[in-house]
């Protein structure tokens, strides 16, 4: 069990202690400790079936742990839904992005959270307010698109990924979870997304990146956490490890070294 960190700017924003998850007889996670500080990029890596997606689902509120404790800013939290996670500043950008291609950028940024100028049912959306806020957020992240009124389906893969990240930041998130953010993107688009990850860090957000691309992991991560067979096999500062060592942890050729920097 990891030592509990006190709340405050020097402690983790998110801290998971002893997280286990079983689906019937299948043990997906076993006694996992995991933490993220604000202004830190943590890469979560591992082979298929290692438990990465299950861990992220627990943090995002789409699954609940069978055992263990979740703390946000030092306080125990029960994340039973994505709304609960959003309420404590945690937003997730899944690989499918959950964007509506037929809607413009503004509509996608505010999808499901559209403001209305009054309390009357059916009141028209405040389009001017939504557009102004969209321009502010995208500008602050240096996200370049032709227009916030362009249909999302007409944008490049990198631009679409950036819009999905912008939507997470729009709602005041402090921790953003990115599931394979560069999958199926071209080289230039991958660079664009990785630059965006660095800007999130520079803004003081915590970022968790799930990725199979170790070169990109080493480009952006401060720390690398390796999951293997539902357990933490390694928790290492990126500067202290090589990609070859990470591969050995992923495959089990190197023995576990967990919790050193939790």
C-alpha positions, 0 to 999 in steps of 0.5 A: 500500500502506498504511503498516503500523501497529504493534500496540497500542491506538493502531493498528488492530485489523484492517488489510487491506493490498493485498487483491485477489480474483478469481473466474476472470476477474472481478476483485472487489477490487483492491488494497484497504486497509481498517482498523478500530480498537477503539471505532470505527464504520466504514461500508462503502458502495458501489453493488451490485457494488462489492465490499463483500460480498466484502471482508466475506467475506474478513474473516469467513473465508468467502472467502480473498484472491487477494493481500494481507495481513490483520493483526489487532493487528499480526500477520499472520492467515490467515482460512480459515474463520469459526472462524479469524475468531472465534478472533481476535475477529471475528464477523459478523452477516449480513442473514439473521441465521441465527436459528432461529425455533422456538428460544428466545433462549437456544438461539439465542445458544448455537447450535452452541456449547452448553456441557455440564457433563461430557465424556461424549457426550450429556451434558445442556446446562447450561441454567442456565448458558446462561440466566444468561450470556444475561441478563448479555450482553443486559442489558449491551447494554440489549437489551429482550425479553419473556423469554430463553425467548421463541421468536425467531420471536415477536420484532420485527425489531429485537429479532431483529437485537439477538439476533443482535448479542448472540450475536456479543458473547457470545463475546468478540468485539472486532470485529463486522461488520454487514451491512445491520443495519436493512434491512426494519425499521420506523423505531422498530426502526431507531433501536433497532438504531442505538442498539445500534451506539453501545453496541458502540462505547461498550464498546470494540468495533470495528464495521463497518456495511455500509449503503445508508442514508447518513442512518443511516451519518452517524448512527453512523459515525466513518469512511466507506469507499467502494468502487467497482468493487472499489477504495477510492474514498474513506476519510474521516472522517464529520465531514469529508464530506457525504452528497452528497460520498459519493454522488459517490464512490459514482457515480464523479462525484468522483475517488478519495481513498483511504487518508487515514485508514487 
